[in-house]
């Protein structure tokens, strides 16, 4: 059970970072879906941090999950810019 909460918080934080970039760079018809998923991941991230971790474990989980969210953000940003030629618009 202890491992499950670490895996779930890692997935929720990665999902939040990844889908946030998809929301910012996606097609306008798909923006709502990506924003919903990013907000769902953020809610799960914060709820799990507040409910499942205490003391120093909360600090470690918060820092680790913030790094994982940044990694999801960076991977999604790199994927969205791959294949685009300079001077071309985002659409």
Number of C-alpha atoms within 10 A of each C-alpha: 5 7 7 9 15 18 10 15 25 20 18 26 28 27 23 28 26 25 24 26 22 21 19 13 17 17 13 11 8 12 16 13 14 22 18 15 18 24 18 14 24 21 15 18 24 14 12 18 20 12 9 14 16 12 7 9 12 16 13 13 20 19 12 16 21 17 16 22 24 17 16 22 22 15 15 20 18 12 13 15 12 9 8 11 9 7 6 7 7 11 7
